[in-house]
Amino acid sequence: MKIALLLAKESNLCFTAVGERLETVAGSTLSHHLKQLTDSGLIDSRKNGSFIHYNVNRKVAEKFAPFLLA
């Protein structure tokens, strides 16, 4: 939930930036949850060199989780 809310407010964040903002989440846990959110379609990922940047998929959020966009 915190990851989705963060990405709804700040787009185009890489793994490291998400981890820095959440502070208390272990890297392996963050990686697992980002994969789950990406697989579900709620967030999109885009590879840029060796970095992967994440964004909320606004169409999916509007349909299934509109509170993220409020």
Buried (B, 14 or more C-beta within 10 A) or exposed (E): EEBBEBBBEBEEBBBEBBBEBBEEBEEEEBBEBBEEBBEEEBBBBEEEEEEBBBBBBEEBBEEEBEEBEE
